[in-house]
Every structure is written in structure tokens, then in C-alpha cells.
């Protein structure tokens, strides 16, 4: 399936930040976040940086490493919608970091999902918090085939069919990937993202840890 040319070439710099709030400056300035266009590893125990801030930073950096199919966007400059479901506590940090942020010509916008299955297909990234772990299989079933990058932090998120799991390990937030789920969602993940994942399921050289 063809991919959006505005969201390809993840190995080159492709992010732009407008002058904004203290939180955005923190996101840009702190190298410890490891979320420049060339890094994806982060220290959750960095001074003054919370676990929620790290997870929010991951969510708004993933578009640099993911190709959506062209039909996922109505226009070349259509927004990338980042949604959150569950009592994650990410909303404030995510809204601060996402403000005025543009990736490959696509502005990022925040959406709060308040009901299971709400707006399925109305977002490009969906973070599902572990507080709604029992509902995750039903949510993912409703999204089956939709071009949505599903991200979660529950123990069995990948086994349930989620694409990316964020997990705290050795005082850092690490990532695990389900390539089979990504392919079902018609998403192409860059080799840079896969290269820093602790676990990659469903690939030709699947690994786990």
C-alpha cells in the first residue's frame, strides 16, 4: 500500500518546533529525553522529568518513525491526531508538548477519547492506558484494519494486538513492537525505531527480552 510522501524518509531530520511554552522548550532542549530525530531512548528518572512527560514525548515523536498510507490523510497538510483513552494523566503534558508542533508538514493535534470505540478512525495515534486494560481487546477489535498506531503500557498489550508497548525497565521507558499488528494497520515502522526496541514480534528476525 502506498505511503504518504510527507511522512517518509524517517532517517533525515523532519521536525519543526515553533517557540512555545516551557514544556515544549523542555522537550526540545533536554538531550536526556533522547527524542531528537536521531534518538528514541529516554531516561524516566531524569531530574525534573516525570514518567508521564517521557511517555507524552514518545507519542509525539513516533510520527517521525512511522509511515501511514496516503488515504489516512485528506490533504498533504492534514493534522496527525494523537488521542488518549483511559486515566493516563498524560493530557496536560501532551497538550503542552504538542502545541505548534509540525512533523513533515502535518500539525499535531490532541484528542481525548472518553468512550470505548469513540471516533474509531478519527485519529492516527491512540494511547490506551493500563487503567482500561480489560477493555483493550474490544478497543483493538473495533480498530482492526484501521490505520491507527496503537500504543499502550499494559502487560499484555502486544499479545492483545497493540502495535507499540511502553514499558519501564532499568529506570528507563523502553519500547516493544508488534510488527504483525503494524502490518494489519497498514503502517510501516522505520528501521531506526525497530533498532531501539527491546522486543520485536512478528518480523523475519523476531526477538524478545
N, C-alpha and C positions, 0 to 999 in steps of 0.2 A: 504494500500500500504506500502511495507517495507521502512524503513528509513535508511539512511546512518549511519553505526555504528560509523563513525568518527565524526558525528555531533549529537550524542545523549548524554544523561546524562548531561543536562544543569545545574544541581544543584551542580556539582562539578567544581572545578577550571579547566579551559580548555583553557587558553590563554597564549601565549608566546610572549614576546616583545624582539626584538633584539636592541642593542644600536643603536640609530639613531639620528635624528635631534632634535632641541629644541622643535619643535611642538610635536613630539612623546613623549619626556620626560614630556612635559606639560600634555599631555593626560594621561600618566601613573601616574604622581606624584600628580596632583591636586585632592584631595578627593572630592572637591566641584563638580566635573563633575559627580560624582555618577555613573560612568560607569565601576566600577570594576566588577568582575564576580558575585558579590553578590548584586549590586545596579543598578537601572535603572533610578533614578530620577536625574534631573540636574537643576542647577540654571543658568538661562540665563543671570542674572545680576551680576554674579561673577566678581570680579575685573580682568580686563585683558582678559576675555574670552568673545568672541563675540557669537551672536546667531548662526552664520554660523558654528563656531567651535563646538558648542554644537550639532547641527544637524549632522555634519560630524561624531562626536564621536558616536552618536546614530547609524548611518548607519553601522559603522564598528564594533559595539558591538552586533548588532542584531543576527549575526550568532551563538553566544553563546546560544541563546534562541529559535532557530528555527531548526527544522529537515526538510531537503529536502529528497525527495525519492531517493533511491540509483541510479536510472538511470539518475539523474541530474548531475552526475559526471562520467567522463570516467574512471578515476583512483582514488585510495584511497587518492592520494595527489594532485588531480586536484585543480586548483585555484577556489576560490569563487570570482566571478566577480561582482564588485559593480559599477553600471552605474548611470549616471546623465543625465537628459534631461530637457532643459529649462535654462533660465538665472538665475540660483540659486546663483551664487557666491560661491559655495561650493568647486569648483575644487581644488584650491590651498591648502586649509586646509585639504581636504580629501586626496589628494595625499601625503601630508606631514605625516598625521597620519597613512595612510595605509602602508607606506613603511616598508618592512621587517616584517610585522605582519602576524602571522600564528595562525589559530584557528583550533583545533582538527586535526592538520596535513595538513590543507588546507591553502596555502598562499592566502592573499587577494590582488586583483589587481583592478586598477581603469580603467573605460572605460567612455569616453564622447560620448553620443549619440547625433547626430546632426540632425537627421531626424525622423519624426514620424514613428514608427514601425520598425526602423532600428535595425537589429540584434535581432529580437524577438526570445527569447530563448537562446541568446548568452550571457546572464548574469543571475545572481541569485538574485540580489537585484537591483531594479530600483527606483531611486528617481525622481519624476516628480514635478517640481516646479510649484507654483501657477501662474507664468507668462504665462504658456501654459494651463491654466485651461480649456479653451474652447475645447482643443484637448483631454483632459483626457478621456472622454468616448470612443473615437475612439481608443486611445492607449490601453486602458484596454480591449477593444473588440478584438484587434489583439492578445493580450496576454492571452485570455480566455483559460483556461486549461493548460497553461504553468506553470511550477514550478518556478515562479518568485515572490519574495517578493516585492510587490509594496508599495512604501512609498511616501507620499505627504504632502503638507501643505495647500492645498486649502480648502475652507469652506465645499464643498460637496464631498470631496474625498472619504469618506466611502460610501456615498449614490451612488456614481458612480461605485463602485465595487472595490475600492482600499483596501488593507489589513491593512495598518497602517497609521494613520494621526499624524503628529507632529503639536502641537498647543501651542502657547504661552498663558499661563494663570497664573495670580498671579505672574508675573515676573519669571516664570519658563517655560521650554519646557516640555509639558506633552504629553502622548501618548493616542491614541484612536485606537481601534481594531475592524475589521470586520471579525469575525470568519467564516462566510459563504463564504466570498471571499478567506480566507486562505484555507478552505477545497476544494474549486474549483481548487485552485492552487496546491493541494496535499501537503500542508505544515502543519506541526504540531507545534504549538506555545506552549512554556513551560508555566506552571502554574505561574512561577515567573514573566514572562512578563505580563501575564494577570492580575496578582495580583496588579501590579502598574498602570495598565491602568485606566484612568478616565472613559472611555466608552468602553464597550464590547458588540458588536452587534452579534446576530446570535447564541449565546450559550444557554445552557439549563437554565441559570440564567442570561440572558442578562440584562445589566444595562446601564444607560446613565446619563449624568450630564451636 
